[in-house]
Amino acid sequence: NIIFLLVLFTSGLVVRLYFFPFGLPLKLDGLGYFLFAHALSQDGTFPKGILGTNDGWSILLATIFRLINTNDFQILNFVQRFTSVIISCATVYPVYYLCKRFSDEKYALLGAGIFIFDARIIENSLAGITEPLFIILVTSMIIFALKSGRSPYLSFILLGFASIVRYEALVLIIPLVIIIIRNRDLQNKNKKIVLGCLFMVLILLPIAYIRTQTNGYDGLTSHVVAGPQYVLSDKPNVSTTDVSEFQSD
């Protein structure tokens, strides 16, 4: 099975390199992550007003940019996309082990193959955005939550990192706790949940503090709470006249 997974990894990498947009600059969200990563790699401090949240991917890129030590825009663009591609291909391993948890090995390999060759997964990996890193973190989180021993601690740690990559991951703490509670092979569940949440908070506190000092908000709870506040806030009503005029247009 290791050989089959290696074949899937290599095949997925070849397909992505075939469609790789060599020489084309990053755009939209990918460019925003690049600007944050480049500024962080140059100054060593969080840039103000570029992202504000979901900067985990850019922090990883900034570390790689510092190791490469170049200011060539095309090279750094390639590095960002290629790193995303490698992470996307590497996700075939946790996807396989997750599928294997609920099915036979041949179906697990099929599931991993479907994932690695999915058109949307390939497209996201070539855009240089957060999804590949987020997916591998969340998938690995689920795998460790389903295991026994001290593995659930790792699931909370991974959830912490996933929340830095995308703040929406914070809501996954609810299904994560449910998975751990329903894990029959796990002992001392309450202790593991409490300590796991503590580990997660210890990971999130430094990044929340830095974001607050830089932009005035933590980019975590501030964004989770902002959604319900927006819905519950008073909004001007749309009149029937406006609707009829819109429909007539």
C-alpha positions, 0 to 999 in steps of 0.5 A: 500500500505504501507503494500505491500511495507513493504512485498516487502522490507522484501521479498527483504531482505530475498532473499538477506540474502539467497544469502549473502556471509557470511565469504567471503572477499570483492573483486575488487571495493568493497575492494577499497571502504572498504580500503578507509572507514577503513583508513578514520575511523581510521585517520579521513583524506582522504587516498591518492591514494586509490580512488581519486573519487567516495568516497561518499559510503566510507565516509558513511561507515567510519561513520558507522565503527567509530560507530561500533568501531572495527577492525575485518575485517570480521565484517566490511566486513559484515557491508559494505555488509549489509548496501548496502543490506538495502539501496537496499531494501529501494529503493523500496519506491522511486521506487514505488512513481516514478512509481505511478507518471506515472501509477496506484497503482497496476502497481507501486507496480509491478514496485517496485516488479520487481526492488527489485527482479531484479537479477542484483540489488541483485548482486550489493547490495551483492558486497558492492559497490556504485550502491545501494546508487547511485540509491536511491539518483538519484531516490529520486532526480527525485521524488522531481524534479517532485513535487512543492513547495520547493522540487526541492531544495532537488533534487539539493541537492541529485544530489550533494550527488549523484555526490560525490558517482559517479562523472557521476551524474554531467551530470544529471544536464541537465535532472534535469533542463529539468524536472523542466522546464517542471513541470507545477505545479512549480512556479518561476522555474528560481529562483529554478534552480539558487538556486538549483545549488548554493546548489549543488555547496556548497555541492561539493566544500568542497569534491572537495577541500579535494580531491584536497589537497589529490590527486591533482585533484577534482575527479569531473570536472577533470574526466568529462573533462578527457574523451573528452580529451582522445578521442581528444588526438593524439593516435598512428594509428593502421596499417592494417598490425597489424590488419591482424596479429591480425585477423590471430592469 
